Amino acid sequence: MMAFSLNYSAPAHAERKVATLTLEGEITDDSGAELRKGIDEANQNNAPAIILEINSPGGDVDAGYLLAKSIERSKAPVTCVVDGNAASMASFILESCTTRVVTRRSIIMIHEPAFITNGFGGQFVRWQNTADHLRYMTKAMMEHYAKRMGMKTEDLINRVYGGRSWFMSPEEALKFHVVDFVVDSYEDIFPKIN
C-alpha cells in the first residue's frame, strides 16, 4: 500500500513552501501514477521544491522508470529522503532525485532486476529473449546507478552479479555516493536543502 500526500508546508526556519509526497510500500502502476500526478501538480502550482519521502521495498520496474523520469523532468528540484527502506526499484528512483538524503535508521539496497514467472512456458527462444531482456535491463539500470555514484558500471554489475543484493548502511551509502547527506531525522533535512 502506498500513502500519498501533497502538502504545502514551510519548515520553521524557511519562508518558502515545498510540496511533500510520500512513497510508502510497493511501487505499482497505481502508486507510480499517483506520485507522477503529485509531481505534475506541484510544478503547476509553482512549488519551489518537492520532497519525496521514501520507505519502499521496491516494485514494478516499468512504474519505477516512469516515476524516475518524472522526477528528473520536474521543474522544481526533488529531494528524496529515505526514512526506513529504499530497496530495489526504490533505490533506483532515489538516484533520479536532485538531492538524496537518508536517515540514520534506514537501509538502501541495490540488486539486479528480476523476472517473476507465473505459468511462463514456451520454446527455448522465448527463454532466450527473457534472458536477453534481463541482461540489457540490468546494464541500463546499473548505468543509471553508476553515473550518480561515480562508479564504473562494470564494477557495480560485478558487485550485484548472480542475484546478490548490496545492502548499505547510511554511512556506506554516503561513502559510495548513493546519497548526498545522512541526517538523524526527517526534520533535519531542511537545513541541508535550503
Contact map, one row per residue, 1 for C-alpha under 8 A:
11100000000000000000000111000000000000000000000000000000000000000000000000000000000000000000000000000000000000000000000000000000000000000000000000000000000000000000000000000000000000000000000000
11110000000000000000011111100010000000000000000000000000000000000000000000000000000000000000000000000000000000000000000000000000000000000000000000000000000000000000000000000000000000000000000000
11111000000000000000011110000000000000000000000000000000000000000000000000000000000000000000000000000000000000000000000000000000000000000000000000000000000000000000000000000000000000000000000000
01111100000000000000111100000000011000000000000000000000000000000000000000000000000000000000000000000000000000000000000000000000000000000000000000000000000000000000000000000000000000000000000000
00111110000000000001110000000000000000000000000000000000000000000000000000000000000000000000000000000000000000000000000000000000000000000000000000000000000000000000000000000000000000000000000000
00011111000000000011100000000000000001000100000000000000000000000000000000000000000000000000000000000000000000000000000000000000000000000000000000000000000000000000000000000000000000000000000000
00001111100000000111100000000000000000000000000000000000000000000000000000000000000000000000000000000000000000000000000000000000000000000000000000000000000000000000000000000000000000000000000000
00000111110000001111000000000000000000000000000000000000000000000000000000000000000000000000000000000000000000000000000000000000000000000000000000000000000000000000000000000000000000000000000000
00000011111000001111000000000000000000000000000000000000000000000000000000000000000000000000000000000000000000000000000000000000000000000000000000000000000000000000000000000000000000000000000000
00000001111111111100000000000000000000000000000000000000000000000000000000000000000000000000000000000000000000000000000000000000000000000000000000000000000000000000000000000000000000000000000000
00000000111111101000000000000000000000000000000000000000000000000000000000000000000000000000000000000000000000000000000000000000000000000000000000000000000000000000000000000000000000000000010000
00000000011111100000000000000000000000000000000000000000000000000000000000000000000000000000000000000000000000000000000000000000000000000000000000000000000000000000000000000000000000000000000000
00000000011111100000000000000000000000000000000000000000000000000000000000000000000000000000000000000000000000000000000000000000000000000000000000000000000000000000000000000000000000000000000000
00000000011111111000000000000000000000000000000000000000000000000000000000000000000000000000000000000000000000000000000000000000000000000000000000000000000000000000000000000000000000000000000001
00000000011111111000000000000000000000000000000000000000000000000000000000000000000000000000000000000000000000000000000000000000000000000000000000000000000000000000000000000000000000000000000000
00000000010001111100000000000000000000000000000100000000000000000000000000000000000000000000000000000000000000000000000000000000000000000000000000000000000000000000000000000000000000000000000000
00000001111001111110000000000000000000000000001110000000000000000000000000000000000000000000000000000000000000000000000000000000000000000000000000000000000000000000000000000000000000000000000000
00000011110000011111000000000000000000000000001111100000000000000000000000000000000000000000000000000000000000000000000000000000000000000000000000000000000000000000000000000000000000000000000000
00000111100000001111100000000000000000000100001011100000000000000000000000000000000000000000000000000000000000000000000000000000000000000000000000000000000000000000000000000000000000000000000000
00001111100000000111110000000000000000000000000001111000000000000000000000000000000000000000000000000000000000000000000000000000000000000000000000000000000000000000000000000000000000000000000000
00011110000000000011111000000000001001000000000001111000000000000000000000000000000000000000000000000000000000000000000000000000000000000000000000000000000000000000000000000000000000000000000000
01111000000000000001111100000000000000000000000000011100000000000000000000000000000000000000000000000000000000000000000000000000000000000000000000000000000000000000000000000000000000000000000000
01110000000000000000111110100010001000000000000000011111000000000000000000000000000000000000000000000000000000000000000000000000000000000000000000000000000000000000000000000000000000000000000000
11110000000000000000011111000000000000000000000000001111000000000000000000000000000000000000000000000000000000000000000000000000000000000000000000000000000000000000000000000000000000000000000000
11100000000000000000001111100000000000000000000000000011110000000000000000000000000000000000000000000000000000000000000000000000000000000000000000000000000000000000000000000000000000000000000000
11000000000000000000000111110010000000000000000000000001111100000000000000000000000000000000000000000000000000000000000000000000000000000000000000000000000000000000000000000000000000000000000000
01000000000000000000001011111011000000000000000000000001011100110000000000000000000000001100000000000000000000000000000000000000000000000000000000000000000000000000000000000000000000000000000000
00000000000000000000000001111111000000000000000000000000001100110000000000000000000000000000000000000000000000000000000000000000000000000000000000000000000000000000000000000000000000000000000000
00000000000000000000000000111111100000000000000000000000000101100000000000000000000000000000000000000000000000000000000000000000000000000000000000000000000000000000000000000000000000000000000000
00000000000000000000000000011111110000000000000000000000000000000000000000000000000000000000000000000000000000000000000000000000000000000000000000000000000000000000000000000000000000000000000000
01000000000000000000001001111111111000000000000000000000000000000000000000000000000000000000000000000000000000000000000000000000000000000000000000000000000000000000000000000000000000000000000000
00000000000000000000000000111111111100000000000000000000000000110110000000000000000000000000000000000000000000000000000000000000000000000000000000000000000000000000000000000000000000000000000000
00000000000000000000000000001111111110000000000000000000000000100010000000000000000000000000000000000000000000000000000000000000000000000000000000000000000000000000000000000000000000000000000000
00010000000000000000000000000111111111000000000000000000000000000000000000000000000000000000000000000000000000000000000000000000000000000000000000000000000000000000000000000000000000000000000000
00010000000000000000101000000011111111100000000000000000000000000010000000000000000000000000000000000000000000000000000000000000000000000000000000000000000000000000000000000000000000000000000000
00000000000000000000000000000001111111110000000000000000000000000010011000000000000000000000000000000000000000000000000000000000000000000000000000000000000000000000000000000000000000000000000000
00000000000000000000000000000000111111111000000000000000000000000000000000000000000000000000000000000000000000000000000000000000000000000000000000000000000000000000000000000000000000000000000000
00000100000000000000100000000000011111111100000000000000000000000000000000000000000000000000000000000000000000000000000000000000000000000000000000000000000000000000000000000000000000000000000000
00000000000000000000000000000000001111111110000001000000000000000000011001000000000000000000000000000000000000000000000000000000000000000000000000000000000000000000000000000000000000000000000000
00000000000000000000000000000000000111111111000000000000000000000000000001000000000000000000000000000000000000000000000000000000000000000000000000000000000000000000000000000000000000000000000000
00000000000000000000000000000000000011111111100000000000000000000000000000000000000000000000000000000000000000000000000000000000000000000000000000000000000000000000000000000000000000000000000000
00000100000000000010000000000000000001111111111001000000000000000000000000010000000000000000000000000000000000000000000000000000000000000000000000000000000000000000000000000000000000000000000000
00000000000000000000000000000000000000111111111000000000000000000000000001110000000000000000000000000000000000000000000000000000000000000000000000000000000000000000000000000000000000000000000000
00000000000000000000000000000000000000011111111000000000000000000000000000000000000000000000000000000000000000000000000000000000000000000000000000000000000000000000000000000000000000000000000000
00000000000000000000000000000000000000001111111000000000000000000000000000000000000000000000000000000000000000000000000000000000000000000000000000000000000000000000000000000000000000000000000000
00000000000000000000000000000000000000000111111100000000000000000000000000010000000000000000000000000000000000000000000000000000000000000000000000000000000000000000000000000000000000000000000000
00000000000000001110000000000000000000000111111111000000000000000000000000010000000000000000000000000000000000000000000000000000000000000000000000000000000000000000000000000000000000000000000000
00000000000000011100000000000000000000000000011111000000000000000000000000011000000000000000000000000000000000000000000000000000000000000000000000000000000000000000000000000000000000000000000000
00000000000000001110000000000000000000000000001111100000000000000000000000011110000000000000000000000000000000000000000000000000000000000000000000000000000000000000000000000000000000000000000000
00000000000000000111100000000000000000100100001111110000000000000000000000011110000000000000000000000000000000000000000000000000000000000000000000000000000000000000000000000000000000000000000000
00000000000000000111100000000000000000000000000011111000000000000000000000000111100000000000000000000000000000000000000000000000000000000000000000000000000000000000000000000000000000000000000000
00000000000000000001111000000000000000000000000001111100000000000000000000000111100000000000000000000000000000000000000000000000000000000000000000000000000000000000000000000000000000000000000000
00000000000000000001111100000000000000000000000000111110000000000000000000000001111000000000000000000000000000000000000000000000000000000000000000000000000000000000000000000000000000000000000000
00000000000000000000011100000000000000000000000000011111000000000000000000000001111111000100000000000000000000000000000000000000000000000000000000000000000000000000000000000000000000000000000000
00000000000000000000001110000000000000000000000000001111100000000000000000000000011111000000000000000000000000000000000000000000000000000000000000000000000000000000000000000000000000000000000000
00000000000000000000001111100000000000000000000000000111110000000000000000000000000111100100000000000000000000000000000000000000000000000000000000000000000000000000000000000000000000000000000000
00000000000000000000000011000000000000000000000000000011111000000000000000000000000011111100000000000000000000000000000000000000000000000000000000000000000000000000000000000000000000000000000000
00000000000000000000000011100000000000000000000000000001111100000000000000000000000001111110000000000000000000000000000000000000000000000000000000000000000000000000000000000000000000000000000000
00000000000000000000000001110000000000000000000000000000111110010000000000000000000000011100000000000000000000000000000000000000000000000000000000000000000000000000000000000000000000000000000000
00000000000000000000000001111000000000000000000000000000011111110000000000000000000000001000000000000000000000000000000000000000000000000000000000000000000000000000000000000000000000000000000000
00000000000000000000000000000000000000000000000000000000001111111000000000000000000000001000000000000000000000001000000000000000000000000000000000000000000000000000000000000000000000000000000000
00000000000000000000000000001000000000000000000000000000000111111100000000000000000000000000000000000000000000000000000000000000000000000000000000000000000000000000000000000000000000000000000000
00000000000000000000000000111001100000000000000000000000000111111110000000000000000000000000000000000000000000000000000000000000000000000000000000000000000000000000000000000000000000000000000000
00000000000000000000000000110001000000000000000000000000001111111111000000000000000000001101100000000000000000000000000000000000000000000000000000000000000000000000000000000000000000000000000000
00000000000000000000000000000000000000000000000000000000000011111111100000000000000000000000100000000000000000000000000000000000000000000000000000000000000000000000000000000000000000000000000000
00000000000000000000000000000001000000000000000000000000000001111111110000000000000000000000000000000000000000000000000000000000000000000000000000000000000000000000000000000000000000000000000000
00000000000000000000000000000001101100000000000000000000000000111111111000000000000000000000100000000000000000000000000000000000000000000000000000000000000000000000000000000000000000000000000000
00000000000000000000000000000000000000000000000000000000000000011111111100000000000000000001100110000000000000000000000000000000000000000000000000000000000000000000000000000000000000000000000000
00000000000000000000000000000000000000000000000000000000000000001111111110000000000000000000000100000000000000000000000000000000000000000000000000000000000000000000000000000000000000000000000000
00000000000000000000000000000000000100100000000000000000000000000111111111000000000000000000000000000000000000000000000000000000000000000000000000000000000000000000000000000000000000000000000000
00000000000000000000000000000000000100100000000000000000000000000011111111000100000000000000000110000000000000000000000000000000000000000000000000000000000000000000000000000000000000000000000000
00000000000000000000000000000000000000000000000000000000000000000001111111000000000000000000000111000000000000000000000000000000000000000000000000000000000000000000000000000000000000000000000000
00000000000000000000000000000000000000000000000000000000000000000000111111100000000000000000000000000000000000000000000000000000000000000000000000000000000000000000000000000000000000000000000000
00000000000000000000000000000000000000110010000000000000000000000000011111111100000000000000000000000000000000000000000000000000000000000000000000000000000000000000000000000000000000000000000000
00000000000000000000000000000000000000000010000000000000000000000000000011111000000000000000000000000000000000000000000000000000000000000000000000000000000000000000000000000000000000000000000000
00000000000000000000000000000000000000000110011111000000000000000000000001111100000000000000000000000000000000000000000000000000000000000000000000000000000000000000000000000000000000000000000000
00000000000000000000000000000000000000000000000111000000000000000000000001111110000000000000000011100000000000000000000000000000000000000000000000000000000000000000000000000000000000000000000000
00000000000000000000000000000000000000000000000011110000000000000000001001011111000000000000000011100000000000000000000000000000000000000000000000000000000000000000000000000000000000000000000000
00000000000000000000000000000000000000000000000011110000000000000000000000001111100000000000000011111000000000000000000000000000000000000000000000000000000000000000000000000000000000000000000010
00000000000000000000000000000000000000000000000000111100000000000000000000000111110000000000010011111000000000000000000000000000000000000000000000000000000000000000000000000000000000000000000000
00000000000000000000000000000000000000000000000000111100000000000000000000000011111000000000000000011110000000000000000000000000000000000000000000000000000000000000000000000000000000000100100000
00000000000000000000000000000000000000000000000000001110000000000000000000000001111111000000000000001110010000000000000000000000000000000000000000000000000000000000000000000000000000000000000000
00000000000000000000000000000000000000000000000000001110000000000000000000000000111110000000000000000110110000000000000000000000000000000000000000000000000000000000000000000000000000001100000000
00000000000000000000000000000000000000000000000000000111000000000000000000000000011111000000000000000010111000000000000000000000000000000000000000000000000000000000000000000000000000000000000000
00000000000000000000000000000000000000000000000000000111100000000000000000000000011111100000000000000000011100000000000000000000000000000000000000000000000000000000000000000000000000000000000000
00000000000000000000000000000000000000000000000000000111110000000000000000000000010111111110010000000000011110000000000000000000000000000000000000000000000000000000000000000000000000000000000000
00000000000000000000000000000000000000000000000000000001110000000000000000000000000011111110000000000000001111000000000000000000000000000000000000000000000000000000000000000000000000000000000000
00000000000000000000000000000000000000000000000000000000111000000000000000000000000001111111000000000000000011101000000000000000000000000000000000000000000000000000000000000000000000000000000000
00000000000000000000000000100000000000000000000000000000111110010000000000000000000001111111100000000000000000000000000000000000000000000000000000000000000000000000000000000000000000000000000000
00000000000000000000000000100000000000000000000000000101111000010000000000000000000001111111110000000000000000000000000000000000000000000000000000000000000000000000000000000000000000000000000000
00000000000000000000000000000000000000000000000000000000010000000000000000000000000001111111111000000000000111000000000000000000000000000000000000000000000000000000000000000000000000000000000000
00000000000000000000000000000000000000000000000000000000000000010001000000000000000000011111111100000000000001000000000000000000000000000000100110000000000000000000000000000000000000000000000000
00000000000000000000000000000000000000000000000000000000000000011011000000000000000000001111111110000000000000000000000000000000000000000000000000000000000000000000000000000000000000000000000000
00000000000000000000000000000000000000000000000000000000000000000000000000000001000001000111111110010000000000000000000000000000000000000000000000000000000000000000000000000000000000000000000000
00000000000000000000000000000000000000000000000000000000000000000000000000000000000000000011111110010000000000000000000000000000000000000000000110010000000000000000000000000000011000000000000000
00000000000000000000000000000000000000000000000000000000000000000001101100000000000000000001111111000000000000000000000000000000000000000000000000000000000000000000000000000000000000000000000000
00000000000000000000000000000000000000000000000000000000000000000001001100001111000000000000111111110000000000000000000000000000000000000000000000000000000000000000000000000000000000000000000000
00000000000000000000000000000000000000000000000000000000000000000000000100001111000000000000000111110000000000000000000000000000000000000000000000000000000000000000000000000000000000000000000000
00000000000000000000000000000000000000000000000000000000000000000000000000001111000000000000000011111000000000000000000000000000000000000000000000000000000000000000000000000000001100000000000010
00000000000000000000000000000000000000000000000000000000000000000000000000000011100000000000011011111100000000000000000000000000000000000000000000000000000000000000000000000000011110000000000000
00000000000000000000000000000000000000000000000000000000000000000000000000000011110000000000000000111110000000000000000000000000000000000000000000000000000000000000000000000000001111100000100000
00000000000000000000000000000000000000000000000000000000000000000000000000000000111000000000000000011111010000000000000000000000000000000000000000000000000000000000000001000000001011100000000000
00000000000000000000000000000000000000000000000000000000000000000000000000000000111100000000000000001111110000000000000000000000000000000000000000000000000000000000000001000000000001111100000000
00000000000000000000000000000000000000000000000000000000000000000000000000000000000000000000000000000111110000000000000000000000000000000000000000000000000000000000000011000000000001111000000000
00000000000000000000000000000000000000000000000000000000000000000000000000000000001100000000000000000011111000000000000000000000000000000000000000000000000000000000000001000000000000010000000000
00000000000000000000000000000000000000000000000000000000000000000000000000000000011111000000000000000111111100000000000000000000000000000000000000000000000000000000000011000000000000000000000000
00000000000000000000000000000000000000000000000000000000000000000000000000000000000111100000000000000000111110000000000000000000000000000000000000000000000000000000001111000000000000000000000000
00000000000000000000000000000000000000000000000000000000000000000000000000000000000011100010000000000000011111000000000000000000000000000000000000000000000000000000001111001000000000000000000000
00000000000000000000000000000000000000000000000000000000000000000000000000000000000001110010000000000000001111100000000000000000000000000000000000000000000000000000111100000000000000000000000000
00000000000000000000000000000000000000000000000000000000000000000000000000000000000000110011000000000000000111110000000000000000000000000000000000000000000000010000111000000000000000000000000000
00000000000000000000000000000000000000000000000000000000000000000000000000000000000000010000000000000000000011111000000000000000000000000000000000000000000000011011110000000000000000000000000000
00000000000000000000000000000000000000000000000000000000000000000000000000000000000000000000000000000000000001111100000000000000000000000100000000000000000010011011100000000000000000000000000000
00000000000000000000000000000000000000000000000000000000000010000000000000000000000000010000000000000000000000111110000000000000000001001100000000000000000000000000000000000000000000000000000000
00000000000000000000000000000000000000000000000000000000000000000000000000000000000000000000000000000000000000011111000000000000000001000000000000000000000000000000000000000000000000000000000000
00000000000000000000000000000000000000000000000000000000000000000000000000000000000000000000000000000000000000001111100000000000000001000000000000000000000000000000000000000000000000000000000000
00000000000000000000000000000000000000000000000000000000000000000000000000000000000000000000000000000000000000000111110000000000000000000000000000000000000000000000000000000000000000000000000000
00000000000000000000000000000000000000000000000000000000000000000000000000000000000000000000000000000000000000000011111100000000000000000000000000000000000000000000000000000000000000000000000000
00000000000000000000000000000000000000000000000000000000000000000000000000000000000000000000000000000000000000000001111100000000000000000000000000000000000000000000000000000000000000000000000000
00000000000000000000000000000000000000000000000000000000000000000000000000000000000000000000000000000000000000000000111110000000000000000000000000000000000000000000000000000000000000000000000000
00000000000000000000000000000000000000000000000000000000000000000000000000000000000000000000000000000000000000000000111111000000000000000000000000000000000000000000000000000000000000000000000000
00000000000000000000000000000000000000000000000000000000000000000000000000000000000000000000000000000000000000000000001111100000000000000000000000000000000000000000000000000000000000000000000000
00000000000000000000000000000000000000000000000000000000000000000000000000000000000000000000000000000000000000000000000111110110000000000000000000000000000000000000000000000000000000000000000000
00000000000000000000000000000000000000000000000000000000000000000000000000000000000000000000000000000000000000000000000011111110000000000000000000000000000000000000000000000000000000000000000000
00000000000000000000000000000000000000000000000000000000000000000000000000000000000000000000000000000000000000000000000001111111000000000000000000000000000000000000000000000000000000000000000000
00000000000000000000000000000000000000000000000000000000000000000000000000000000000000000000000000000000000000000000000000111111100000000000000000000000000000000000000000000000000000000000000000
00000000000000000000000000000000000000000000000000000000000000000000000000000000000000000000000000000000000000000000000001111111110000000000000000000000000000000000000000000000000000000000000000
00000000000000000000000000000000000000000000000000000000000000000000000000000000000000000000000000000000000000000000000001111111111000000000000000000000000000000000000000000000000000000000000000
00000000000000000000000000000000000000000000000000000000000000000000000000000000000000000000000000000000000000000000000000011111111100000000000000000000000000000000000000000000000000000000000000
00000000000000000000000000000000000000000000000000000000000000000000000000000000000000000000000000000000000000000000000000001111111110000000000000000000000000000000000000000000000000000000000000
00000000000000000000000000000000000000000000000000000000000000000000000000000000000000000000000000000000000000000000000000000111111111000000000000000000000000000000000000000000000000000000000000
00000000000000000000000000000000000000000000000000000000000000000000000000000000000000000000000000000000000000000000000000000011111111100000000000000000000000000000000000000000000000000000000000
00000000000000000000000000000000000000000000000000000000000000000000000000000000000000000000000000000000000000000000000000000001111111110000000000000000000000000000000000000000000000000000000000
00000000000000000000000000000000000000000000000000000000000000000000000000000000000000000000000000000000000000000000000000000000111111111000000000000000000000000000000000000000000000000000000000
00000000000000000000000000000000000000000000000000000000000000000000000000000000000000000000000000000000000000001110000000000000011111111100000000000000000000000000000000000000000000000000000000
00000000000000000000000000000000000000000000000000000000000000000000000000000000000000000000000000000000000000000000000000000000001111111110000000000000000000000000000000000000000000000000000000
00000000000000000000000000000000000000000000000000000000000000000000000000000000000000000000000000000000000000000000000000000000000111111111000000000000000000000000000000000000000000000000000000
00000000000000000000000000000000000000000000000000000000000000000000000000000000000000000000000000000000000000001000000000000000000011111111100000000000000000000000000000000000000000000000000000
00000000000000000000000000000000000000000000000000000000000000000000000000000000000000000000000000000000000000011000000000000000000001111111110000000000000010000000000000000000000000000000000000
00000000000000000000000000000000000000000000000000000000000000000000000000000000000000000000000000000000000000000000000000000000000000111111111000000000100010000000000000000000000000000000000000
00000000000000000000000000000000000000000000000000000000000000000000000000000000000000000000000000000000000000000000000000000000000000011111111100000000000000000000000000000000000000000000000000
00000000000000000000000000000000000000000000000000000000000000000000000000000000000000000001000000000000000000000000000000000000000000001111111110000000000000000000000000000000000000000000000000
00000000000000000000000000000000000000000000000000000000000000000000000000000000000000000000000000000000000000000000000000000000000000000111111111000000100110000000000000000000000000000000000000
00000000000000000000000000000000000000000000000000000000000000000000000000000000000000000000000000000000000000000000000000000000000000000011111111100000100000000000000000000000000000000000000000
00000000000000000000000000000000000000000000000000000000000000000000000000000000000000000001001000000000000000000000000000000000000000000001111111110000000000000000000000000000000000000000000000
00000000000000000000000000000000000000000000000000000000000000000000000000000000000000000001001000000000000000000000000000000000000000000000111111111000000000000000000000000000010000000000000000
00000000000000000000000000000000000000000000000000000000000000000000000000000000000000000000000000000000000000000000000000000000000000000000011111111111100100000000000000000000000000000000000000
00000000000000000000000000000000000000000000000000000000000000000000000000000000000000000000000000000000000000000000000000000000000000000000001111111111100000000000000000000000000000000000000000
00000000000000000000000000000000000000000000000000000000000000000000000000000000000000000000001000000000000000000000000000000000000000000000000111111110000000000000000000000000110000000000000000
00000000000000000000000000000000000000000000000000000000000000000000000000000000000000000000000000000000000000000000000000000000000000000000000011111110000000000000000000000001110000000000000000
00000000000000000000000000000000000000000000000000000000000000000000000000000000000000000000000000000000000000000000000000000000000000000000000001111111000000000000000000000000100000000000000000
00000000000000000000000000000000000000000000000000000000000000000000000000000000000000000000000000000000000000000000000000000000000000000000000001111111101100000000000000000000000000000000000000
00000000000000000000000000000000000000000000000000000000000000000000000000000000000000000000000000000000000000000000000000000000000000000000000001100111111100000000000000000000000000000000000000
00000000000000000000000000000000000000000000000000000000000000000000000000000000000000000000000000000000000000000000000000000000000000000010011001100011111110000000000000000000000000000000000000
00000000000000000000000000000000000000000000000000000000000000000000000000000000000000000000000000000000000000000000000000000000000000000000000000000001111111000000000000000000000000000000000000
00000000000000000000000000000000000000000000000000000000000000000000000000000000000000000000000000000000000000000000000000000000000000000000000000000011111111100000000000000000000000000000000000
00000000000000000000000000000000000000000000000000000000000000000000000000000000000000000000000000000000000000000000000000000000000000000000010001000011111111110000000000000000000000000000000000
00000000000000000000000000000000000000000000000000000000000000000000000000000000000000000000000000000000000000010000000000000000000000000110010000000000111111111000000000000000000000000000000000
00000000000000000000000000000000000000000000000000000000000000000000000000000000000000000000000000000000000000000000000000000000000000000000000000000000011111111000000000000000000000000000000000
00000000000000000000000000000000000000000000000000000000000000000000000000000000000000000000000000000000000000000000000000000000000000000000000000000000001111111001010000000000000000000000000000
00000000000000000000000000000000000000000000000000000000000000000000000000000000000000000000000000000000000001110000000000000000000000000000000000000000000111111111110000000000000000000000000000
00000000000000000000000000000000000000000000000000000000000000000000000000000000000000000000000000000000000000110000000000000000000000000000000000000000000011111111000000000000000000000000000000
00000000000000000000000000000000000000000000000000000000000000000000000000000000000000000000000000000000000000000000000000000000000000000000000000000000000000011111000000000000000000000000000000
00000000000000000000000000000000000000000000000000000000000000000000000000000000000000000000000000000000000000110000000000000000000000000000000000000000000000011111100000000000000000000000000000
00000000000000000000000000000000000000000000000000000000000000000000000000000000000000000000000000000000000000110000000000000000000000000000000000000000000000111111110000000000000000000000000000
00000000000000000000000000000000000000000000000000000000000000000000000000000000000000000000000000000000000011110000000000000000000000000000000000000000000000010011111000000000000000000000000000
00000000000000000000000000000000000000000000000000000000000000000000000000000000000000000000000000000000000011100000000000000000000000000000000000000000000000110001111100000000000000000000000000
00000000000000000000000000000000000000000000000000000000000000000000000000000000000000000000000000000000001111000000000000000000000000000000000000000000000000000000111110000000000000000000000000
00000000000000000000000000000000000000000000000000000000000000000000000000000000000000000000000000000000001110000000000000000000000000000000000000000000000000000000011111111000000000000000000000
00000000000000000000000000000000000000000000000000000000000000000000000000000000000000000000000000000001011100000000000000000000000000000000000000000000000000000000001111111000000000000000000000
00000000000000000000000000000000000000000000000000000000000000000000000000000000000000000000000000000111111100000000000000000000000000000000000000000000000000000000000111111100000001000000000000
00000000000000000000000000000000000000000000000000000000000000000000000000000000000000000000000000000000000000000000000000000000000000000000000000000000000000000000000111111110000001000000000000
00000000000000000000000000000000000000000000000000000000000000000000000000000000000000000000000000000000000000000000000000000000000000000000000000000000000000000000000111111111000000000000000000
00000000000000000000000000000000000000000000000000000000000000000000000000000000000000000000000000000000000100000000000000000000000000000000000000000000000000000000000111111111111000000000000000
00000000000000000000000000000000000000000000000000000000000000000000000000000000000000000000000000000000000000000000000000000000000000000000000000000000000000000000000001111111111111000000000000
00000000000000000000000000000000000000000000000000000000000000000000000000000000000000000000000000000000000000000000000000000000000000000000000000000000000000000000000000111111110000000000000000
00000000000000000000000000000000000000000000000000000000000000000000000000000000000000000000000000000000000000000000000000000000000000000000000000001000000000000000000000011111111000000000000000
00000000000000000000000000000000000000000000000000000000000000000000000000000000000000000000000000000000000000000000000000000000000000000000000000011100000000000000000000001111111100000000000000
00000000000000000000000000000000000000000000000000000000000000000000000000000000000000000000001000010000000000000000000000000000000000000000000010011000000000000000000000001111111100000000000000
00000000000000000000000000000000000000000000000000000000000000000000000000000000000000000000001000111100000000000000000000000000000000000000000000000000000000000000000000001101111111000000000000
00000000000000000000000000000000000000000000000000000000000000000000000000000000000000000000000000111000000000000000000000000000000000000000000000000000000000000000000000000100111111000000000000
00000000000000000000000000000000000000000000000000000000000000000000000000000000000000000000000000011100000000000000000000000000000000000000000000000000000000000000000000000100001111100000000100
00000000000000000000000000000000000000000000000000000000000000000000000000000000000000000000000000001111000000000000000000000000000000000000000000000000000000000000000001100100001111110000000000
00000000000000000000000000000000000000000000000000000000000000000000000000000000000000000000000000001111000000000000000000000000000000000000000000000000000000000000000000000000000011111101100000
00000000000000000000000000000000000000000000000000000000000000000000000000000000000000000000000000000011100000000000000000000000000000000000000000000000000000000000000000000000000001111101000000
00000000000000000000000000000000000000000000000000000000000000000000000000000000001000000000000000000011000000000000000000000000000000000000000000000000000000000000000000000000000000111111100000
00000000000000000000000000000000000000000000000000000000000000000000000000000000101000000000000000000010000000000000000000000000000000000000000000000000000000000000000000000000000000111111100000
00000000000000000000000000000000000000000000000000000000000000000000000000000000000000000000000000000000000000000000000000000000000000000000000000000000000000000000000000000000000000001111110000
00000000000000000000000000000000000000000000000000000000000000000000000000000000000000000000000000000000000000000000000000000000000000000000000000000000000000000000000000000000000000111111111100
00000000000000000000000000000000000000000000000000000000000000000000000000000000100000000000000000001000000000000000000000000000000000000000000000000000000000000000000000000000000000101111111110
00000000001000000000000000000000000000000000000000000000000000000000000000000000000000000000000000000000000000000000000000000000000000000000000000000000000000000000000000000000000000000011111111
00000000000000000000000000000000000000000000000000000000000000000000000000000000000000000000000000000000000000000000000000000000000000000000000000000000000000000000000000000000000000000001111111
00000000000000000000000000000000000000000000000000000000000000000000000000000000000000000000000000000000000000000000000000000000000000000000000000000000000000000000000000000000000010000001111111
00000000000000000000000000000000000000000000000000000000000000000000000000000010000000000000000000100000000000000000000000000000000000000000000000000000000000000000000000000000000000000000111111
00000000000001000000000000000000000000000000000000000000000000000000000000000000000000000000000000000000000000000000000000000000000000000000000000000000000000000000000000000000000000000000011111
